[in-house]
Amino acid sequence: MTIETAIVQLSAQLGDRLVTTQADRSLHGQNETYYPNTPPDAVAYPETTQEVSEILRICHAADCPVTPYGAASSLEGQHLAIAGGISLDMNRMNKVLAVNAEDLNAVVQPGITRIALNEELRATGLFFPVDPGANASMGGMAGTRASGTTAVRYGTMRENVLALEAVMADGTVIRTGTKARKSSTGYDLTHLLIGSEGTLGIITELTLRLQGIPEATAAATCRFETVEDAVNCVILTIQSGLPMARIELLDHMMVRGFNAYADAGLPEMPHLFLEFHGSEAGVAEQMATFAEIADDFGAAGWRTATRAEDRSALWKMRHSAHYASAALGKGKSLWPTDVCVPISQLAEAVVQAQEDAVKLGLTSTIVGHVGDGNFHAGVSVNPNDPDEMARAEKFTKALADTALRLGGTVSGEHGIGVGKQGLMLKEHGPAVAYMRAIKQALDPKGILNPGKMLPPLHTDKAAE
């Protein structure tokens, strides 16, 4: 059987919710970075778990690739159907199915975005804390094990998903985890699927851990003479046990990008963007303690924001970092990358990344959730300039090598997708063979998001 056979059968099953127009296919082949447009052969729009099951049953029989698609905000091409086949657009499965306020959890479909979810939760006094910046879908956030600006306080998707419903490659529907806060039964399939980037199963329902909206919230910014001073301030803050809700680093190039993109009017120096959660007295105490630490590292320009609209404006600017980084490139594409290192090694990693970018003649910004050792670099590139692309690739590999040398990981947030497959063996070594065994066991025909995460076997020797 073939992809064409699957499309015929899916069209009979879904009617006008199986689309093969050039416009729709091209839309689903776009991405936020430098990858070329990669259209699927068709786009399917399921509305129920049963429909997802039937789609996978048909595609499994026809050996037809299936690539899950959410908000398309992933930065390593996870949503691109590079092997063709079906783009499985989950955006119509976007409902909140239940809110269990007493147990601090909610059951949702994968297509709902984080902003839409928190709007629905507002009246309950609860919120979902994971904030990767982009208005990503819950299914995509689980699939890439997303984190973001609040991970330093509330954790990543790994800590905030209690249970899942998923459809496996052959169409079988399974449920993993429960609404209970912990379990000692069986293999942990929930956390196996979280971060699997749609290569092991398609998530169709999530049970999420919620938090109470804090009584008081305050944001602040300050600047430093050097990035080392800013990072060392972060390190001491975390080591002191101060319960920061957000603590974000912007290097001088990132600030320049914000000035170019949003006329931010900030001095082009390293900045920290901060947020504090708690009671009124607790927030005041946290801010005072942080200010004392920051003074020791020469912080200046201390500004606070307690009104909701002022805080929103601050974080809206921070969340536009991807586009502000692109603005520095004056029409170029962006090659974004990220690493995560132990907090004690953060200053060395950030400074090394800055030096590498200058040495290679690249325009690059640095911004990051430095409270947990994670930072991002955004390199401006012209995909039609082989020399610049080669220098950008050299930069990203050097950054990954730095992270591994310092005891970290080649990605704390973006995931692997297409772009970082070549680094998997460097980080995981022989463990990659066991990952391949899991993939073979759960998806023996290799139809689920093929070409992502795990490097092809023939690359093993080259990587060594």
N, C-alpha and C positions, 0 to 999 in steps of 0.2 A: 504493500500500500504506500501512498505518497502524501505529501502535503496537500496536493490538489484534491485527493480523495477526502482528506479530513475537512477541507474547506467546504466541499459539497455537502458532506454530512452535517457539519456545523451550521451551515446555512439553513438546512431543513429543520434543524433543531431550534435555532435562535431567530430565524427570520431576518428582519432588518437590524437586529443587534449583532449581526456578523457583517462587517463592513470591509470592502476591498477597494474603495476609492483611493486614488492617488493622494488626495488631500489628507485624508484621515491617516493613511499609512505614513505619509511624510511627517505629519504632526507627531506621531508616535516614534519616529526615528530621530527626533531632535534631542539635544541635551544642552546642559549649561556650560560645557567646556569645549575642548578642542577636537573632540571626536567627530568624524564626518557623519552626516545624516545616514541613518541605518534603518530604512523602513522594513517592517515585517511584511509577510505575504497577505495577512488579514488581521483585523482587530475584532476581538470578541468582547461584548459588554454583558457579563453575567449579572444577575440580580439576586441570586440565592446560592446557598452552598450546594444544593442539589444540581443546579446548572453548572457550577464549577466542576462538580464530580462527573457530570456527563461529558463536559468538554474534555476533561483529562482522559476519560475512558476512551473517547473517540481518538484523541491524539495519540494515546499510548498504543492503540491498535494499529495506527497508521504511521508510527515512528515520526510524528510531527512535533517539532520543537514548540515549547510554550514558555513565554517570558512574561512574568507578572509585571504590571504597570500601575503605578499609583500617581503621585504628584509630579513625577519625573524630575525631582530635585536632587537625585543622587549625583555624586561628583566623580564616580569611577565607572560610569557607563552600565551600572547594574540593570537598568530598565531597557537597554537596547537589544533588539532581537538580532544579534549578529549572525545567527545561523538561520535567519528567516523564520517561517512558521507563523505562529499565532502570538500576537501581543494581547495579553489577558488584562484588559482594562477593568480595574476593580472599583472605579469611582462611583458606580451606581449602588454599591453595597456600602452605604455611608450612614447607617443609623446607629443611634444609641439604643441598645436593646433593653438595658436595665441599669438602674443606679441603686446600689445597695449602700445607702448613706451610713447605716449603723456599722457596717463592716468595712467602710472606706474602700469600696471598689465599684467599678462599672464594667458592664459587658458591652462591647461595641463591635461593629463590623469594620473591616480593614480599610475601607475607603474614606472614613471620616478623618478630617484633618485635625491637627492639634488645636488650632484656633476655633474651629467649629465645635469641637468637643468641650473646650473650656467655656464657650458661650452657653452651651446647654447646661453646664454644671453650675453656672454662676449663682443661680437661685438656691442651690443646696449648701452654699458655703464651703464647697470643696473645689479642688482643681487638680488637673493632671500636670505634674511638674516638669516633665522632660521637654526641653526647648532647644532643638537643634538650630533655630534661627529661621530656616525656611518653613513655610506652612505645609509641612510634609504630612503624608497620610500615616495612620497608625500601623497599617500593614507594612508599609515601606520602612517605617522607623524600627519596627520589630525585625524585619528582614535584614536590615543593615546594622542592627544593634546600636541604634543612634544614641547620642548623649547630647551635649550642648552646654549652654551657659549656666544651667542650674545643677549640673551633674556633681559639682563639688559638694553640694548640700544634700541633694535628693537621689543621686545615683543615675545610672543609665537605664536604657530599656531592659537590660538584663535584670535589674533589681525591681523593676516596676511592672512586669508582666507576671501574673499569677498562673494563668492557664490559657490554653489555645485550643481552637478547633482548626484542623488543617485537612486539606485534601492531598492525598499522596499521588504519586505518578500514575498509578493504574486506576485512579478514581475513588479509591477507598477513603472514607471519611474517618478521621480519628480525633479523639479529644485527649489533651495532655494537661496535667496539673488539675488543681481544684481551686475553689474560693478560699480554702484554708491558707493560713499564712506560711505553713511549712508542711513537708511530707517526707517520709522515709520509705517510699514504695517505688521499686522499679528504677529503670534507667530514666534519667532526667531528659525526656524528649522535648519538654518545653524549651529548655535552654539549648538544646541541640538545634532546634528550628530557629530560635532567635539568633540572628547573625548569619544564617545560612544563605542569605541573598536569593531566596527562591530556588535554590538548587536541590533541595531535599523535599519540599512540599509547598503547597500554596495555602497561606494563612487566610482563613475565612471568618474567624471570630477571635476576639481577645478579651480576657478578663484583666483589667488594669487596676493597679494600686493607686488610690487617691490620697491627697493630703488636704488638711484644713487650710483655708485661706488665712494667712497670718493676720493678726490683729493690726500690726503696723509694718509698713515697708518704707524703706528710704534708699535712695540711690546716691552715688557720689562719683566724682571724677577727680583725679589729681595727675600731675605730670612730674617727670624726673629728668635729670640731666643725661643719664645713660640708661640703656636697656638693662645693663647689669644691675643698676640700682633698683629699677622697677621689679625685676625678677627676684632679686634677693629680698626685697620687701615682701613679695608674695610668699617666698619660701618660709621666712620667719613667721608670717601671719598664719600659715597652715600649721607649722610646727608648734605654734603657741596654742593651737586648739580653738582658735576663733571660728565660730560657726558661720562662715560666709555663705550667703545665698548665691552670689555670683562674684567672680573676680577675674576680669578680662584684661589681657595685655594688648596694646596697640603699639607697634614700633613707629618710628618717625615716618616711614614710607606709607604705612597704613593711614596715619593721620593726614598725610599729604593727599592720599586717595579720597578720604572723607571731605577734605576741603575742596577738591576738584569736583567730586560727584554731588555733594550736598551743601556746598558753601558753609561748612561747619565753623570756620573761623577759629580753629584750634591752633595754638603754637605747634610747629612741626617738631615735636619732641615725643619721646615715649610716654604713653599714658596708661593709667589703670582706670577701668570702668568697674564700679562696685555696686552691690546691692546687699541690703541687710534685712532679715525677716525676724519677727518676734513680737513681744509686747512692746508698748511704747517705751517703757524703761529699759527693756532689753536691747532694743534697737539703738537707743541713745548711748548705752554702755558699750555696745559693739563698735559704734562709730568712733567713740572717744578712744577706745583701745587701739583700733586700727590707726587713727590719726597719730597716736604716740609712736607706733611702730614706723609709720611712713616718715615721720619727722626725722627719725634716725638715718634715713636713706635720702634725705634732701628733698622730700616731696614739696611741691609748690602748686599754686593755682587750685586749691581745694574748693570744690563746688558741690553743693548738695541739692537733691531734688526729692521732695516729699509728696508733692501733688501728683496724682495719678497721671495727668496729662504730660507733666514734665518728665516723669519716669518713662512713660511710653515713647516720648520723642527721643530720649537717650537710647533706649534699646532698639527703637526702629532704626536709628542710625547705625548702631552696632550690627544689627541683622542685615544691613545692606553692604556688609564688608565685601561680599563676592563682587557686587557691581561696582563698588568704589575701587576695588583692586583693578577691575577691568578698565575703569576710567583712566587710570594712569597709563595704560597701554595704548590709548588713543586709537581705538578701533581694532586692536589685536584681540585674539582669543585669550582665554585664561587657562592655564594649566595649574589647577589647585592640587595641593598635596598636604598631608598631615602626618605627624608622628606623635608618640606619647612616651615620656621618659619618667623615671623616678623623680619626685619633686626636688630632691637634693641635686640632681644633675641638670636641672632645667636651664640655669643660666648658661652653662657651657654649650648646651644644644642650641639655644637661641642665637647666641653670639656666633657660633660656628656656621649656622645657616645664613646669617647676615654676611659674614665674610665670604662664604662660598658664592653667594649671589653676586657680590661686587667683583670677585675674581673672575667670574664667568661672564661678566658684562650683561647681567640680566636685571630687568626691572621686577622686583619682587617685594611683596608686603609680608609682614608677619602679624598675625592676630591669633589669639587663642584663649582657650579655657584653662589658663595656666594654673588655676587652683588645684587641678588634678594632673598637671604635667603635660597636657595636650595643647599643641599649637599647630597653626595652619600657615602655609606659605602659598601665596598666589602669584604665579609667574606669568608675565605677559609674553605671549608667543604668536608668531605668524606661522600657521601650519604649512604654508607654502615656502617657508624658508628652512631648508634642511639643516643649515648650520645652527640657526637659533634653536630649532627643535632638538638637535643633538646636545647643545649646551644645557637646555632645560632638562633633558633626560639625565644628563650627567649630574645636574644639581639635585634632582629628586633621588637618584641612587645614592649620592653622597649623604643626603639628609637621612635616608633610611639606614645607611651604614653607621652614621653617627648615633642614631637612636639605638641600634642593636649593640653597638660598642658600649653604650652607657647603661645597658640593661633594660632598654625599652622595647617598643613595638613599632613596626612600620606603618601602622595606622591605629589611632585611638578612636576614630570616628567615621572617616569616609568609607572604610571597608576596602575590599580587594577588587571586585568587579573584573573589568578588563585590564585596568591600568597597572595593578600591583601584583598580578599573578607571578611575575618573574621574581618577586621577593619572598614568596611563600617558603621556598626551600631554604633560603638564607635564615629565615626566622625559625622555622619549625623542623627542618631537617628530616630525619626518618619518620616523624609524626605525620608528614604529608601522605605517606603510604597508607596509614590507617584512616586518614580522612578520605582518601580515594576508595578504601574498602567500604566505608559507610555510604558514600555516594553510590557505589555499585550495588550495595544491598537495597537501598531505598529507591533507586532510580536506575535499574539495570539497563534500560534502553537509552539513558542519557538525554531524555527529552526536556527535563526541567532546567530552564535557563542555561543552555549549553554554552561553553566557552567562557564561563565566569568562575572566579575564585581559584579553582585548582589548576595549576599549570599542566600543560600537556606532558605526557610521559617523556616524549623525545627531548624535552628541555632539561631534564634532570642532570644529565652529564655536563651540559653547558653551564648550568648554575653552580655546579661544584667547582 
